[in-house]
Amino acid sequence: MTAVAMTVNGKPVAADVEPRTLLVQFLRENLRLTGTHVGCDTSQCGACVVHLNGRAIKSCTMLAVSCEGAKVTTIEGLASDNQLHPMQEAFRENHALQCGFCTPGMILAAVDIVYRKGAELDETTIREELEGNLCRCSTGYHNIVKAVAAGARAMAARQTGRAA
């Protein structure tokens, strides 16, 4: 067993894990943060996306021990003060979820897109940036794209202190 310590959703956590434990397993099994999903075991679907030190990563390809001292944010840690994050709210308002399995990974990937690309996102950019996130419901991604664009605008508005 190997000791690992990190900050998850703003709280310090530590555990003894097997060296081969994936971050997604650590989050789900050790910390019971089940919003991070395992969808494919091959890092193709994006259901396992979390933020590691502020960047979106697929937690099914990352060993927990390699995250020693890191800051991890899961879907459970995105909201604050009992208020949904603007991207979460945008997904809800734009009906960008059906079964919800891909939603946590999509939302965390979308937040990362805004951090990297800014709030002025066109449909092509959103679709290209979400290529690593698959929706099992075959939604056509229309409402997901709308939600990401709306969430980006809302994130920008929140940052400047004005309404979206």
QUINOR-V798276 format. One line per field, one symbol per residue. burial: I if it has 24 or more other ideal C-beta (glycine too) atoms within 12 Angstrom, else O. A space follows every 10 residues. Layout:
burial=???
This chain:
burial=OOOIOIIIIO OOIOIOIOOO IIIIIIIIOI IOIOIIIIIO OOIOIIIIII IIOOOIIIII IIIIIIIIOI IIIIIIIIOO OOOOIIIIII IOOIOIIOOO IIIIIIIIII IIIIIOIOIO IOOOOIOOII OIIIIOOOIO IOIIIIIIII IIIIIIOIOO OOOO
